[in-house]
Amino acid sequence: MQQKIVITGGPSTGKTTVINELISQKFTCIPEISRQVTLKAREDGVEWLFLKDPLLFSKLLLEGREHQYKEAEKMTDPLIFFDRGIPDVHAYMNYLAVDYPPIYLEKSEKYRYDEIFLMPPWEEIYTSDGERYEDFEQSLAIYNHLKNAYQALNYQITEIPFGTVEERVHFILNTLKNDK
């Protein structure tokens, strides 16, 4: 039986580092697509699509994550890790206080995951880069919106404790093993 596992959290919490470690251990991981959407918008002359047109940005993310979910369903791997899930889209819209159509919640309810791992904000590792505009306080707020969005969809959330990437991956894999 296949398990779809989301690793989520605010910006700069170590998600991509953990995903990369899982990939190095030969696990199937579905990458985050927001950077691709951002870079594509920049190629088209829009510097911060997320800030300029959050509804369009979120629509593109929603479509991309739905596509990723459907592609994952065709895979035979027992564990599939997602760098963010579909509910992240409306969580970010809530963070921005932007109204969005009901389809955002409908997709979040339709495409369900088996496990949700949430990475809390960690000031010691927080960094900003060319695709990340949020500061640490905004990361805290996003974390709360993510947590609320998944809880509102009746997910059990497991928080990943601070630690080395190896410790964090071990925690995830051990939690999954013990949940069986």
Secondary structure, DSSP 8 states (H G I E B T S, - for coil): --EEEEEEESTTSSHHHHHHHHHHTT-EEE---HHHHHHHHHHTT-TTHHHH-HHHHHHHHHHHHHHHHHHHHT---SEEEEES-THHHHHHHHHHT----THHHHHHHHS--SEEEEE---GGG---BTTB---HHHHHHHHHHHHHHHHHTT--EEE--SS-HHHHHHHHHHHHHHH-
